[in-house]
Amino acid sequence: MSAELWRPTSGCGPDCLPVSGQVPAVPAARRVARLLGVLGMLLVGAGLAGLLPVLPAASRATALRNWARATARALGVRLEVRGRPPRRRALLVANHVSWLDVLAVLAITPARMLAKREVRAWPLVGVLARAGGALFVDRARPRELPATVARIAGALRAGDPVAVFPEGTTWCGTLTAGDCRPGRGFRPAVFQAAIDAGAPVVPLRVGYRCAATGEATTAAAFLGDDTLWRSVRRVLAARDLVVTVRVAAALHPAPDADRRALARAAESAVHLVPARPVTLRPVTAPAAGGPVGAVVPTPAPATARRLDLAA
């Protein structure tokens, strides 16, 4: 297997980012206050990292979720949730626009995140990621991929939700920009973990908009040659930035489901576009309580929750 499979790229560049003045900004003093608030939350996170391993599972989940929500609030970001996040084990799969996606997912469900190995060495963030039970993948060593999939399956069997970004890279999320979308789409390997563990797959769509203009925005995006600091500065400066997480219907794979078909079904649900042509195995009569066909969607609940975390 080529290492290139784990180093996907998008066609995003500077043209995908908002131009100066396109997104309403807060005063400089407000930006400084937000930055100080975020630094404070990182210090809180470092202290929390020492407590998480000894807390009961329910308390650990609550603490991590509250920390993510407070950090988003410190950044001046409002979080909206459409749909009901899963309360039990599930493989959560989402599109990837920004480092802020991680906070958004953790704020609605404290899942174990799949992160690249380099995150372990990041100051403060790496400590909190390890304490929060993050799973790490070395994209430079594709031969270790089966072991990573086995660890994800093990976490799912243990009852833990696991969140992944199967596109493998960030991009602006503009579906009309055909050159931007990662060419291979959702990588199928991690979906094998859900099949092996008999766990549902829950697609999440993460989107950003400016409430002041009512328009979608890439202000939070972290793209290409962009630096993390520039991306953070755009978020700190943005007024009325809203991140929306839409929870799609769960997909229940059969034990012999094809992971590529499952990945395409989840990708279609996330991006709200027709899936690439795929042949599923024939649907057969299920055993009592068993899944039907390769992928069985569960209708999304009629109710939806909304969380407003505004600075």
GUKOL-206223 format. One record per residue: residue number from 0; residue in three letters; chain; z, y, x of N, C-alpha, C in turn. Coordinates in steps of 0.2 Angstrom, whole numbers. Layout:
BEGIN
SETOR n res chain nup nnorth neast caup canorth caeast cup cnorth ceast
SETOR NUM ala A Z Y X Z Y X Z Y X
...
This chain:
BEGIN
SETOR n res chain nup nnorth neast caup canorth caeast cup cnorth ceast
SETOR 0 met A 0 -6 4 0 0 0 0 6 4
SETOR 1 ser A -4 11 3 -5 17 7 1 22 5
SETOR 2 ala A 4 25 10 9 30 9 6 36 5
SETOR 3 glu A -1 37 5 -4 42 1 -2 41 -7
SETOR 4 leu A 0 35 -9 1 34 -16 8 37 -18
SETOR 5 trp A 12 38 -13 19 42 -14 18 49 -12
SETOR 6 arg A 13 51 -10 12 59 -9 7 62 -13
SETOR 7 pro A 8 62 -19 3 65 -24 3 72 -23
SETOR 8 thr A -3 75 -25 -4 82 -24 -7 85 -31
SETOR 9 ser A -6 91 -32 -9 95 -37 -14 100 -35
SETOR 10 gly A -18 103 -39 -22 108 -37 -19 115 -38
SETOR 11 cys A -13 116 -39 -10 122 -40 -9 126 -34
SETOR 12 gly A -10 133 -35 -10 137 -29 -7 144 -32
SETOR 13 pro A -7 149 -28 -5 156 -30 -7 158 -36
SETOR 14 asp A -13 157 -38 -16 159 -44 -13 156 -51
SETOR 15 cys A -9 151 -50 -5 148 -55 1 152 -57
SETOR 16 leu A 3 156 -52 10 160 -53 9 166 -56
SETOR 17 pro A 14 169 -60 13 175 -63 12 181 -58
SETOR 18 val A 8 186 -60 7 192 -56 13 197 -57
SETOR 19 ser A 13 201 -52 19 206 -53 19 210 -59
SETOR 20 gly A 24 210 -63 24 214 -69 23 210 -75
SETOR 21 gln A 20 204 -74 18 200 -80 24 197 -84
SETOR 22 val A 29 196 -80 36 193 -84 41 199 -83
SETOR 23 pro A 43 201 -89 49 206 -89 54 204 -84
SETOR 24 ala A 57 209 -80 62 208 -75 68 211 -77
SETOR 25 val A 74 209 -75 80 212 -75 82 216 -69
SETOR 26 pro A 86 221 -70 88 226 -64 90 222 -58
SETOR 27 ala A 90 225 -52 92 222 -46 99 220 -46
SETOR 28 ala A 103 224 -49 110 223 -49 112 216 -53
SETOR 29 arg A 108 215 -58 108 209 -62 106 203 -58
SETOR 30 arg A 101 204 -54 99 198 -50 104 196 -45
SETOR 31 val A 107 201 -42 112 200 -37 118 196 -41
SETOR 32 ala A 120 198 -46 126 195 -50 124 188 -52
SETOR 33 arg A 118 187 -54 116 180 -55 116 176 -49
SETOR 34 leu A 114 179 -43 114 175 -37 121 173 -35
SETOR 35 leu A 125 178 -35 132 176 -34 135 171 -38
SETOR 36 gly A 133 171 -45 135 166 -49 133 159 -48
SETOR 37 val A 126 159 -45 124 152 -43 127 150 -37
SETOR 38 leu A 128 154 -32 132 152 -26 139 149 -28
SETOR 39 gly A 142 153 -33 148 150 -35 148 143 -38
SETOR 40 met A 143 142 -42 142 136 -46 140 130 -40
SETOR 41 leu A 137 132 -35 136 127 -30 142 125 -26
SETOR 42 leu A 147 130 -25 153 128 -23 157 124 -27
SETOR 43 val A 157 126 -34 160 121 -39 157 114 -39
SETOR 44 gly A 151 114 -38 148 107 -37 150 103 -31
SETOR 45 ala A 151 107 -26 154 103 -20 161 101 -21
SETOR 46 gly A 165 104 -25 171 102 -26 171 96 -31
SETOR 47 leu A 166 97 -36 165 92 -41 163 85 -38
SETOR 48 ala A 159 86 -33 157 80 -29 163 75 -27
SETOR 49 gly A 168 78 -25 174 74 -23 177 71 -29
SETOR 50 leu A 177 74 -35 180 71 -41 176 66 -45
SETOR 51 leu A 169 67 -45 165 62 -49 166 55 -48
SETOR 52 pro A 167 53 -41 167 45 -40 174 42 -43
SETOR 53 val A 179 46 -44 185 43 -47 186 45 -54
SETOR 54 leu A 182 48 -57 183 50 -64 180 44 -68
SETOR 55 pro A 183 43 -74 180 38 -79 173 40 -81
SETOR 56 ala A 169 35 -83 161 36 -84 160 42 -89
SETOR 57 ala A 164 42 -94 163 47 -100 165 54 -97
SETOR 58 ser A 170 54 -93 172 61 -90 168 63 -85
SETOR 59 arg A 165 58 -81 160 60 -76 154 63 -79
SETOR 60 ala A 152 60 -85 146 62 -88 147 69 -91
SETOR 61 thr A 153 70 -94 154 77 -97 154 82 -91
SETOR 62 ala A 158 81 -86 158 86 -80 151 87 -78
SETOR 63 leu A 147 82 -77 141 84 -74 136 88 -79
SETOR 64 arg A 137 86 -85 133 90 -90 135 97 -90
SETOR 65 asn A 142 98 -90 144 105 -91 143 109 -85
SETOR 66 trp A 143 106 -79 141 109 -73 133 112 -73
SETOR 67 ala A 129 107 -75 122 109 -76 121 115 -81
SETOR 68 arg A 124 114 -86 124 120 -91 126 126 -89
SETOR 69 ala A 132 126 -85 135 132 -82 130 135 -77
SETOR 70 thr A 127 131 -73 123 133 -68 116 136 -71
SETOR 71 ala A 114 133 -76 108 136 -79 110 143 -82
SETOR 72 arg A 116 144 -85 118 150 -88 119 155 -82
SETOR 73 ala A 121 153 -76 122 158 -71 115 160 -69
SETOR 74 leu A 110 156 -69 103 158 -67 100 163 -72
SETOR 75 gly A 103 164 -78 100 168 -83 95 164 -88
SETOR 76 val A 96 157 -88 91 153 -91 94 150 -98
SETOR 77 arg A 90 151 -103 92 148 -109 89 141 -110
SETOR 78 leu A 93 136 -113 90 130 -114 90 128 -121
SETOR 79 glu A 84 126 -123 83 123 -130 81 116 -130
SETOR 80 val A 84 112 -134 83 105 -135 80 103 -141
SETOR 81 arg A 74 100 -141 71 98 -148 71 91 -148
SETOR 82 gly A 74 88 -153 75 81 -153 82 79 -151
SETOR 83 arg A 83 72 -151 90 70 -149 90 66 -143
SETOR 84 pro A 93 68 -138 93 64 -131 96 57 -133
SETOR 85 pro A 94 52 -129 97 45 -130 104 45 -128
SETOR 86 arg A 109 42 -131 116 41 -130 117 35 -126
SETOR 87 arg A 112 30 -125 113 24 -121 108 24 -116
SETOR 88 arg A 108 18 -112 103 17 -107 96 18 -109
SETOR 89 ala A 92 22 -104 85 23 -106 82 25 -99
SETOR 90 leu A 76 24 -98 72 27 -93 69 33 -96
SETOR 91 leu A 72 39 -93 69 46 -95 63 48 -91
SETOR 92 val A 58 49 -94 52 51 -89 49 58 -92
SETOR 93 ala A 48 63 -87 47 69 -89 41 72 -84
SETOR 94 asn A 38 77 -86 33 81 -82 37 85 -77
SETOR 95 his A 34 87 -72 38 91 -67 35 97 -65
SETOR 96 val A 38 103 -66 36 110 -65 40 113 -60
SETOR 97 ser A 47 112 -60 51 116 -56 57 112 -54
SETOR 98 trp A 61 114 -48 67 112 -47 72 113 -53
SETOR 99 leu A 71 117 -57 75 119 -63 74 113 -68
SETOR 100 asp A 69 109 -68 69 103 -72 75 99 -72
SETOR 101 val A 77 98 -65 83 93 -64 89 96 -68
SETOR 102 leu A 90 102 -68 96 105 -71 95 104 -79
SETOR 103 ala A 89 105 -81 87 105 -88 89 98 -91
SETOR 104 val A 87 93 -87 88 86 -89 95 84 -89
SETOR 105 leu A 99 86 -84 106 85 -83 110 88 -88
SETOR 106 ala A 108 94 -90 111 98 -95 111 94 -102
SETOR 107 ile A 106 90 -104 106 87 -110 108 80 -110
SETOR 108 thr A 107 76 -104 110 70 -103 111 68 -96
SETOR 109 pro A 117 67 -94 119 66 -87 116 60 -84
SETOR 110 ala A 110 59 -83 106 53 -81 107 53 -73
SETOR 111 arg A 106 47 -70 105 46 -63 98 48 -61
SETOR 112 met A 97 53 -57 91 55 -55 88 51 -50
SETOR 113 leu A 81 50 -50 77 47 -44 75 53 -40
SETOR 114 ala A 77 54 -34 75 59 -30 72 57 -23
SETOR 115 lys A 68 61 -20 66 59 -13 71 59 -8
SETOR 116 arg A 71 55 -3 76 54 2 78 60 5
SETOR 117 glu A 74 65 6 76 71 9 81 75 6
SETOR 118 val A 82 74 -1 87 78 -5 94 76 -2
SETOR 119 arg A 95 70 0 102 68 3 104 73 8
SETOR 120 ala A 100 76 12 102 80 17 103 87 15
SETOR 121 trp A 101 89 9 101 96 7 108 98 7
SETOR 122 pro A 110 104 9 117 107 9 119 107 2
SETOR 123 leu A 125 105 1 129 105 -6 125 101 -11
SETOR 124 val A 119 102 -12 115 99 -17 115 91 -16
SETOR 125 gly A 114 89 -9 113 82 -8 120 79 -9
SETOR 126 val A 126 82 -7 132 79 -9 133 78 -16
SETOR 127 leu A 131 83 -20 132 82 -27 128 77 -30
SETOR 128 ala A 121 77 -27 117 71 -30 120 64 -28
SETOR 129 arg A 122 63 -22 125 57 -21 131 55 -25
SETOR 130 ala A 135 60 -26 141 59 -31 139 58 -38
SETOR 131 gly A 134 61 -40 132 60 -47 128 53 -48
SETOR 132 gly A 127 49 -43 124 43 -43 116 43 -43
SETOR 133 ala A 114 48 -39 106 49 -39 104 42 -35
SETOR 134 leu A 98 40 -37 94 35 -33 89 38 -29
SETOR 135 phe A 88 36 -23 83 39 -18 78 35 -16
SETOR 136 val A 72 38 -15 66 34 -13 63 37 -7
SETOR 137 asp A 61 33 -2 58 35 4 50 35 3
SETOR 138 arg A 47 41 1 40 41 0 36 39 6
SETOR 139 ala A 39 40 12 35 38 18 35 31 19
SETOR 140 arg A 38 27 16 39 20 17 37 16 10
SETOR 141 pro A 31 16 8 29 13 2 31 5 1
SETOR 142 arg A 32 2 7 35 -5 6 42 -6 3
SETOR 143 glu A 45 0 3 52 0 0 52 1 -7
SETOR 144 leu A 46 2 -10 46 3 -17 48 -2 -21
SETOR 145 pro A 47 -9 -20 50 -14 -24 57 -14 -25
SETOR 146 ala A 60 -12 -19 68 -12 -19 70 -6 -23
SETOR 147 thr A 67 0 -23 68 5 -27 68 4 -34
SETOR 148 val A 63 0 -36 62 -2 -43 67 -6 -45
SETOR 149 ala A 69 -11 -41 75 -15 -42 81 -12 -43
SETOR 150 arg A 83 -6 -39 89 -2 -40 89 1 -47
SETOR 151 ile A 83 4 -49 82 7 -55 84 2 -61
SETOR 152 ala A 81 -4 -60 82 -9 -65 89 -11 -66
SETOR 153 gly A 93 -11 -60 100 -13 -60 104 -7 -63
SETOR 154 ala A 102 -1 -62 106 4 -65 105 4 -73
SETOR 155 leu A 99 3 -75 98 2 -82 102 -4 -85
SETOR 156 arg A 102 -10 -82 105 -15 -84 113 -14 -85
SETOR 157 ala A 115 -9 -80 122 -8 -80 124 -3 -86
SETOR 158 gly A 119 0 -89 120 4 -95 119 11 -93
SETOR 159 asp A 117 13 -87 116 20 -85 109 22 -87
SETOR 160 pro A 108 29 -90 102 32 -91 99 34 -84
SETOR 161 val A 93 33 -83 90 35 -76 84 40 -78
SETOR 162 ala A 83 45 -74 78 50 -76 73 51 -70
SETOR 163 val A 67 51 -71 62 51 -66 56 56 -68
SETOR 164 phe A 53 58 -63 47 62 -64 41 59 -61
SETOR 165 pro A 38 54 -65 33 50 -62 26 53 -60
SETOR 166 glu A 25 59 -61 20 63 -58 20 63 -50
SETOR 167 gly A 26 63 -48 28 63 -41 27 70 -37
SETOR 168 thr A 25 75 -41 25 81 -38 25 87 -44
SETOR 169 thr A 27 93 -42 27 98 -47 20 101 -47
SETOR 170 trp A 19 104 -53 12 107 -55 14 112 -60
SETOR 171 cys A 9 117 -62 10 122 -66 11 120 -73
SETOR 172 gly A 8 114 -75 9 112 -82 4 114 -87
SETOR 173 thr A -1 118 -84 -6 121 -89 -12 115 -90
SETOR 174 leu A -12 112 -96 -16 107 -97 -24 109 -97
SETOR 175 thr A -25 116 -98 -32 118 -98 -35 119 -91
SETOR 176 ala A -30 119 -86 -32 119 -79 -33 112 -76
SETOR 177 gly A -39 110 -77 -40 103 -75 -40 101 -68
SETOR 178 asp A -41 106 -64 -40 105 -56 -33 105 -54
SETOR 179 cys A -28 107 -59 -21 107 -57 -17 100 -58
SETOR 180 arg A -19 97 -63 -15 91 -64 -16 86 -59
SETOR 181 pro A -10 83 -57 -11 77 -52 -15 72 -54
SETOR 182 gly A -20 70 -50 -25 66 -52 -23 59 -54
SETOR 183 arg A -18 56 -52 -16 49 -53 -12 49 -60
SETOR 184 gly A -9 55 -62 -5 55 -68 2 52 -66
SETOR 185 phe A 4 49 -72 11 45 -71 10 39 -67
SETOR 186 arg A 14 38 -61 14 32 -57 17 27 -61
SETOR 187 pro A 14 21 -61 17 16 -65 23 12 -63
SETOR 188 ala A 24 12 -56 29 8 -53 36 8 -56
SETOR 189 val A 38 14 -58 45 15 -60 46 12 -67
SETOR 190 phe A 40 11 -71 40 9 -78 42 1 -78
SETOR 191 gln A 40 -2 -72 42 -9 -71 49 -10 -72
SETOR 192 ala A 53 -5 -70 61 -6 -70 63 -6 -77
SETOR 193 ala A 60 -2 -82 62 -3 -89 60 -9 -92
SETOR 194 ile A 54 -12 -90 52 -18 -93 56 -24 -90
SETOR 195 asp A 58 -24 -84 63 -29 -81 70 -29 -84
SETOR 196 ala A 72 -23 -86 79 -22 -88 79 -22 -96
SETOR 197 gly A 73 -22 -99 73 -22 -106 75 -16 -109
SETOR 198 ala A 74 -10 -106 77 -4 -108 71 1 -111
SETOR 199 pro A 73 5 -116 68 9 -119 66 15 -114
SETOR 200 val A 60 17 -115 57 23 -111 57 29 -116
SETOR 201 val A 60 34 -113 60 41 -118 57 46 -114
SETOR 202 pro A 51 48 -117 47 54 -114 50 60 -115
SETOR 203 leu A 51 65 -110 53 71 -111 48 76 -109
SETOR 204 arg A 47 81 -113 42 87 -111 46 93 -109
SETOR 205 val A 45 95 -103 49 101 -101 44 107 -100
SETOR 206 gly A 46 113 -104 41 118 -104 45 125 -103
SETOR 207 tyr A 42 130 -101 45 136 -99 41 142 -103
SETOR 208 arg A 45 147 -106 42 152 -109 47 158 -108
SETOR 209 cys A 44 164 -109 47 171 -109 49 173 -116
SETOR 210 ala A 55 173 -118 56 175 -125 55 182 -126
SETOR 211 ala A 55 186 -121 53 193 -122 46 194 -124
SETOR 212 thr A 41 190 -122 34 190 -123 32 185 -128
SETOR 213 gly A 36 179 -129 34 174 -133 29 169 -130
SETOR 214 glu A 27 171 -123 22 167 -120 25 162 -115
SETOR 215 ala A 21 156 -114 23 152 -109 22 155 -102
SETOR 216 thr A 26 153 -98 26 156 -91 27 151 -85
SETOR 217 thr A 24 152 -80 25 148 -74 30 151 -69
SETOR 218 ala A 34 156 -71 39 160 -67 44 155 -64
SETOR 219 ala A 45 149 -67 50 145 -64 47 139 -59
SETOR 220 ala A 40 139 -59 37 134 -56 38 134 -48
SETOR 221 phe A 37 128 -45 38 128 -38 32 124 -35
SETOR 222 leu A 27 127 -33 21 125 -32 18 125 -25
SETOR 223 gly A 15 120 -22 11 121 -16 15 124 -10
SETOR 224 asp A 12 129 -8 15 132 -2 21 137 -4
SETOR 225 asp A 22 137 -10 28 142 -12 34 139 -9
SETOR 226 thr A 39 144 -7 45 142 -4 50 141 -10
SETOR 227 leu A 56 138 -9 61 137 -13 64 144 -15
SETOR 228 trp A 65 148 -10 68 154 -10 64 159 -15
SETOR 229 arg A 58 159 -14 53 163 -18 54 161 -25
SETOR 230 ser A 54 154 -26 54 152 -33 61 154 -36
SETOR 231 val A 66 153 -33 73 155 -35 73 162 -37
SETOR 232 arg A 70 166 -33 70 173 -34 66 175 -40
SETOR 233 arg A 61 172 -42 57 173 -48 62 171 -54
SETOR 234 val A 65 166 -54 70 164 -59 75 169 -60
SETOR 235 leu A 78 171 -54 84 176 -55 82 183 -58
SETOR 236 ala A 75 184 -56 73 191 -59 70 191 -66
SETOR 237 ala A 69 185 -68 65 184 -75 70 186 -81
SETOR 238 arg A 68 190 -85 72 191 -91 70 187 -97
SETOR 239 asp A 75 184 -100 74 180 -106 70 174 -105
SETOR 240 leu A 71 170 -99 68 164 -97 71 158 -101
SETOR 241 val A 67 154 -105 69 149 -109 66 142 -106
SETOR 242 val A 70 137 -105 67 131 -104 68 126 -110
SETOR 243 thr A 63 123 -112 63 119 -118 62 112 -116
SETOR 244 val A 66 107 -118 66 100 -117 64 97 -124
SETOR 245 arg A 59 94 -125 57 91 -131 57 83 -130
SETOR 246 val A 61 80 -134 63 73 -133 58 69 -138
SETOR 247 ala A 53 65 -135 49 61 -139 52 55 -142
SETOR 248 ala A 48 51 -146 50 45 -148 50 40 -143
SETOR 249 ala A 56 36 -143 57 31 -138 51 25 -138
SETOR 250 leu A 49 23 -132 45 17 -132 49 11 -129
SETOR 251 his A 48 5 -133 51 -1 -132 46 -6 -129
SETOR 252 pro A 46 -7 -122 41 -12 -120 44 -19 -121
SETOR 253 ala A 39 -23 -122 40 -30 -123 41 -33 -116
SETOR 254 pro A 44 -39 -115 46 -42 -108 39 -43 -104
SETOR 255 asp A 34 -44 -107 28 -45 -103 23 -39 -104
SETOR 256 ala A 26 -33 -105 21 -27 -106 18 -25 -99
SETOR 257 asp A 13 -22 -100 9 -20 -93 12 -13 -92
SETOR 258 arg A 14 -12 -86 18 -6 -84 13 0 -84
SETOR 259 arg A 6 -1 -82 1 4 -82 0 6 -90
SETOR 260 ala A 0 2 -94 -1 4 -101 5 8 -104
SETOR 261 leu A 11 6 -101 17 9 -103 17 16 -100
SETOR 262 ala A 15 17 -94 15 23 -91 10 28 -94
SETOR 263 arg A 4 25 -96 -1 30 -100 2 32 -107
SETOR 264 ala A 5 27 -110 8 29 -117 13 34 -116
SETOR 265 ala A 18 34 -111 23 39 -110 20 46 -108
SETOR 266 glu A 14 45 -103 11 51 -101 8 55 -107
SETOR 267 ser A 5 51 -112 2 54 -118 7 58 -122
SETOR 268 ala A 13 54 -123 18 57 -127 21 64 -123
SETOR 269 val A 21 64 -117 24 70 -113 19 76 -114
SETOR 270 his A 12 74 -113 7 80 -112 4 81 -119
SETOR 271 leu A 6 77 -124 3 78 -131 -5 78 -131
SETOR 272 val A -8 74 -127 -15 73 -126 -16 65 -127
SETOR 273 pro A -22 63 -129 -24 56 -129 -23 53 -123
SETOR 274 ala A -20 47 -123 -20 43 -117 -26 41 -114
SETOR 275 arg A -27 39 -108 -33 37 -105 -34 30 -108
SETOR 276 pro A -41 28 -109 -42 22 -112 -38 16 -108
SETOR 277 val A -35 12 -112 -31 6 -110 -31 1 -115
SETOR 278 thr A -32 -6 -112 -31 -11 -117 -24 -14 -117
SETOR 279 leu A -21 -15 -122 -15 -18 -123 -16 -25 -125
SETOR 280 arg A -11 -29 -123 -11 -36 -125 -11 -36 -133
SETOR 281 pro A -14 -42 -136 -14 -42 -144 -7 -42 -146
SETOR 282 val A -6 -39 -152 1 -39 -155 2 -46 -159
SETOR 283 thr A 8 -49 -158 9 -55 -161 15 -54 -165
SETOR 284 ala A 16 -59 -169 22 -59 -173 28 -59 -169
SETOR 285 pro A 33 -55 -170 39 -55 -166 44 -60 -168
SETOR 286 ala A 48 -62 -163 54 -66 -165 59 -61 -168
SETOR 287 ala A 64 -64 -171 69 -60 -175 72 -55 -170
SETOR 288 gly A 72 -49 -171 75 -44 -167 71 -42 -161
SETOR 289 gly A 65 -45 -160 61 -44 -154 56 -39 -155
SETOR 290 pro A 54 -36 -149 49 -31 -149 42 -33 -151
SETOR 291 val A 38 -29 -154 31 -30 -156 26 -27 -151
SETOR 292 gly A 22 -31 -149 16 -29 -145 19 -27 -138
SETOR 293 ala A 15 -23 -134 17 -21 -128 21 -15 -128
SETOR 294 val A 20 -10 -132 25 -4 -132 26 -3 -140
SETOR 295 val A 32 -2 -142 34 -1 -149 37 6 -149
SETOR 296 pro A 34 11 -152 38 17 -152 43 17 -158
SETOR 297 thr A 49 21 -156 54 22 -161 53 29 -164
SETOR 298 pro A 52 30 -171 52 36 -173 57 41 -171
SETOR 299 ala A 55 47 -169 60 52 -167 65 54 -173
SETOR 300 pro A 71 56 -172 75 58 -177 73 64 -180
SETOR 301 ala A 74 65 -187 72 71 -190 76 77 -188
SETOR 302 thr A 82 76 -186 86 82 -184 85 84 -177
SETOR 303 ala A 86 90 -175 85 92 -168 91 97 -166
SETOR 304 arg A 93 97 -160 98 101 -158 95 107 -154
SETOR 305 arg A 99 112 -154 97 118 -149 103 120 -146
SETOR 306 leu A 102 121 -139 108 124 -135 105 130 -132
SETOR 307 asp A 109 135 -133 107 142 -130 112 143 -125
SETOR 308 leu A 110 143 -118 114 145 -113 111 151 -109
SETOR 309 ala A 113 157 -112 110 163 -109 115 167 -105
SETOR 310 ala A 112 170 -100 117 174 -96 117 181 -99
